[in-house]
Amino acid sequence: MTKRIYVGNLPFSSTEEELQDLFGQYGEVKSVNIIYDRETGRSRGFGFVEMDKESADSAMETLNGNSFGGRTLKVNEARPRW
């Protein structure tokens, strides 16, 4: 079973490849998606990562509050959009 992880406070220059590498240290990454502004094309500073449950739990516990690209990451389980 996979778990979707919210990754907030990303540096605006972050790439999906960098997130793939960062989260890949904790297990297989199924998908990475950085959210971009429709009008400017610039990163909105957050994204989502999908991993299996055990790897996701480990990554969330370890990476939440860690520094990445000079910013403190906010990492937790993604909540569904209403």
C-alpha positions in Angstrom: 0.0 0.0 0.0 1.3 3.5 -0.8 1.2 6.6 1.2 1.1 10.1 -0.1 3.4 12.6 1.6 3.0 16.4 1.6 6.4 18.2 1.4 6.2 21.9 2.2 8.5 24.9 2.5 10.6 23.7 -0.5 13.1 26.0 -2.0 11.6 27.5 -5.2 14.5 26.1 -7.2 13.9 22.5 -6.1 13.5 19.9 -8.8 11.5 16.7 -8.8 14.8 14.8 -9.3 16.2 16.3 -6.1 13.1 15.2 -4.1 13.4 11.8 -5.7 17.0 11.5 -4.5 16.2 12.9 -1.0 13.2 10.5 -0.4 14.9 7.6 -2.2 17.3 7.3 0.7 14.3 5.8 2.7 12.9 3.4 0.1 11.4 3.2 -3.3 9.7 6.4 -4.5 6.6 5.7 -6.6 6.1 9.3 -7.8 7.1 12.9 -7.1 5.1 16.0 -8.0 6.1 19.6 -7.3 3.2 22.0 -7.7 3.8 25.0 -10.0 1.9 28.3 -10.4 -0.2 28.2 -13.6 0.5 31.8 -14.5 4.1 32.2 -13.7 5.3 28.6 -14.0 7.3 29.1 -10.8 7.2 26.5 -8.0 4.7 27.2 -5.3 7.1 25.8 -2.7 5.4 22.5 -2.0 4.9 19.1 -3.5 3.9 15.5 -3.0 5.8 12.2 -2.9 4.3 8.7 -3.0 6.1 5.8 -1.3 5.1 2.5 0.3 3.8 2.9 3.9 6.9 1.8 5.9 9.3 3.9 3.8 7.0 6.9 3.9 6.6 6.7 7.7 10.4 6.6 8.1 11.0 9.5 5.7 8.3 11.6 7.3 9.8 11.0 10.8 13.3 11.8 9.7 12.9 14.6 7.2 10.3 16.7 9.0 12.1 19.8 10.3 15.3 19.0 8.4 17.1 21.6 6.3 16.9 21.3 2.5 18.3 23.9 0.2 18.5 26.4 3.2 14.8 25.9 4.2 13.2 23.9 6.9 11.0 21.2 5.4 7.5 20.5 6.6 6.8 16.8 5.9 3.6 15.0 6.8 0.9 12.7 5.5 -1.0 14.4 2.7 -4.7 15.1 3.4 -7.3 14.6 0.7 -8.6 17.7 -1.0 -12.3 18.4 -0.1 
